[in-house]
Amino acid sequence: MCRNIKTLFNFEPPATEEEIRNASLRFVRKLCGFTKPSRANEAAFDKAVTDISAIAGTLLASLVTNAEPRDRQIEAARARARSAARFHSASE
């Protein structure tokens, strides 16, 4: 749905409240179609971000897995390598 929302589950260190809130903000922006709400919609927008952040935090805390936690730096390096390969081949 939204390429800017990253997976937050099963990482070491675990996702922070700020990361969860940022993902929730991106989700709400995608749903409503604007990045900054008008004054008339600001309260509803902010409430949606707060509610979704709380629900996402509850979800992440309740999920279980037997897999080893992934390392954020290793995953970021892999993503950069995939991106470089993808965009390098597209420019040829």
C-alpha positions as CSV (number, residue, x, y, z in Angstrom):
1,M,0.0,0.0,0.0
2,C,2.5,2.6,1.1
3,R,6.2,2.1,0.3
4,N,7.3,4.5,3.0
5,I,5.8,2.4,5.8
6,K,8.5,-0.1,7.0
7,T,8.2,-3.3,8.8
8,L,8.6,-2.7,12.5
9,F,8.2,-6.3,13.9
10,N,11.1,-8.6,15.0
11,F,14.0,-6.1,14.9
12,E,16.7,-5.7,17.5
13,P,16.4,-3.2,19.0
14,P,12.6,-3.2,19.0
15,A,10.6,-0.4,17.3
16,T,10.4,2.8,19.3
17,E,7.3,4.8,20.0
18,E,8.5,7.4,17.6
19,E,8.9,4.9,14.8
20,I,5.4,3.5,15.4
21,R,4.0,7.1,15.5
22,N,5.8,8.0,12.2
23,A,4.4,4.8,10.5
24,S,0.9,5.7,11.8
25,L,1.3,9.3,10.5
26,R,2.2,7.9,7.0
27,F,-0.7,5.6,7.1
28,V,-3.2,8.3,8.0
29,R,-1.7,10.6,5.3
30,K,-2.2,7.9,2.8
31,L,-5.7,7.2,3.8
32,C,-6.9,10.8,3.7
33,G,-4.9,11.9,0.8
34,F,-3.2,14.9,2.2
35,T,0.0,15.6,4.2
36,K,-1.3,18.4,6.3
37,P,-4.9,18.7,7.3
38,S,-6.9,21.9,7.3
39,R,-7.7,23.4,10.6
40,A,-11.2,22.0,10.3
41,N,-9.8,18.5,10.0
42,E,-6.8,18.8,12.3
43,A,-8.4,17.3,15.4
44,A,-9.7,14.3,13.5
45,F,-6.4,13.8,11.8
46,D,-4.4,14.0,15.1
47,K,-6.8,11.7,16.9
48,A,-6.5,9.1,14.1
49,V,-2.7,9.2,14.3
50,T,-2.8,8.8,18.1
51,D,-5.4,5.9,17.9
52,I,-3.5,4.0,15.2
53,S,-0.2,4.5,17.1
54,A,-1.7,2.9,20.2
55,I,-3.3,0.0,18.2
56,A,0.0,-0.6,16.3
57,G,2.0,-0.6,19.5
58,T,-0.4,-3.1,21.0
59,L,-0.2,-5.3,17.9
60,L,3.6,-5.3,17.9
61,A,3.8,-6.1,21.6
62,S,1.4,-9.0,21.2
63,L,3.0,-10.7,18.2
64,V,5.2,-13.7,18.7
65,T,7.8,-15.4,16.5
66,N,10.4,-18.1,16.7
67,A,12.7,-16.3,14.3
68,E,15.8,-14.5,15.4
69,P,15.4,-10.8,15.5
70,R,16.8,-9.0,12.5
71,D,19.5,-6.4,12.7
72,R,18.4,-2.9,11.6
73,Q,21.8,-2.0,10.1
74,I,22.1,-5.2,8.1
75,E,18.5,-4.8,6.7
76,A,19.2,-1.2,5.8
77,A,22.3,-2.2,4.0
78,R,20.4,-4.9,2.1
79,A,17.7,-2.3,1.1
80,R,20.3,0.1,-0.1
81,A,22.0,-2.6,-2.2
82,R,18.6,-3.6,-3.7
83,S,17.8,0.0,-4.5
84,A,21.2,0.6,-6.1
85,A,20.9,-2.5,-8.2
86,R,17.3,-1.6,-9.2
87,F,18.0,2.0,-10.2
88,H,21.4,1.3,-11.8
89,S,19.9,-1.3,-14.1
90,A,17.0,1.1,-15.0
91,S,19.4,3.8,-16.1
92,E,21.2,1.6,-18.6
